[in-house]
Amino acid sequence: MIRLLRSPLSDFSTADGLRIVARITSAEGIVMTTPKWQIEGQYYENCNCDYVCPCVPGQMQVKPTTGTCIFVMGFQIERGRYGDMALDDLGFVVVGVTPEEMAKGNWSVCLIIDERATDAQRDAITGIPSGMAGGPMAALSSSASSSAPNLRRSSSSATAHHGQ
């Protein structure tokens, strides 16, 4: 079970009590607010590295075992809110490629969002893994140099949606 929390404007916490102070500021120096959000549920991660991925224990400073990292992170939200909006029982997947050590950046990423999400829920979910809504992923948001349109998966096809 993973539990991620984000409080408005200044701090976020993980379920194990870790608190990190963060402030989202625009290029013009304006402090931007995002709604408080919280998601709880299942998290799955995999990559193309050999048996044990060296990236996390190596603090993203080490070369992937295959030279390039292709990763997938899947989230099944069992309970979640973004402001007053429920995100319960929705899922999303982040697919990415890093051409060398993850810390060097230049990631290409794509976000696939549950077809049952409304447009407002899709926008909210987009903010969480992109780091735009603050929280743990905000620290990684500058690593992506390109992103594909968000995809909403349906039973027969994937439809592209450009998100924030």
Rosetta blueprint (number, residue, H / E / L):
1 M L
2 I E
3 R E
4 L E
5 L E
6 R E
7 S L
8 P L
9 L L
10 S L
11 D E
12 F E
13 S E
14 T E
15 A L
16 D L
17 G L
18 L L
19 R E
20 I E
21 V E
22 A L
23 R L
24 I L
25 T E
26 S L
27 A L
28 E L
29 G L
30 I L
31 V E
32 M L
33 T L
34 T L
35 P L
36 K L
37 W E
38 Q E
39 I E
40 E E
41 G E
42 Q E
43 Y E
44 Y E
45 E E
46 N E
47 C E
48 N L
49 C L
50 D L
51 Y L
52 V L
53 C L
54 P L
55 C L
56 V L
57 P L
58 G L
59 Q L
60 M L
61 Q L
62 V L
63 K L
64 P L
65 T L
66 T L
67 G L
68 T L
69 C E
70 I E
71 F E
72 V E
73 M E
74 G E
75 F E
76 Q E
77 I E
78 E E
79 R E
80 G E
81 R E
82 Y E
83 G L
84 D L
85 M E
86 A E
87 L L
88 D L
89 D L
90 L L
91 G E
92 F E
93 V E
94 V E
95 V E
96 G E
97 V E
98 T E
99 P L
100 E L
101 E L
102 M H
103 A H
104 K H
105 G L
106 N L
107 W E
108 S E
109 V E
110 C E
111 L E
112 I E
113 I E
114 D E
115 E L
116 R L
117 A L
118 T L
119 D H
120 A H
121 Q H
122 R H
123 D H
124 A H
125 I H
126 T H
127 G H
128 I H
129 P H
130 S H
131 G L
132 M L
133 A L
134 G L
135 G L
136 P H
137 M H
138 A H
139 A H
140 L H
141 S H
142 S H
143 S H
144 A E
145 S E
146 S E
147 S E
148 A L
149 P L
150 N E
151 L E
152 R E
153 R E
154 S L
155 S L
156 S L
157 S L
158 A E
159 T E
160 A E
161 H E
162 H L
163 G L
164 Q L
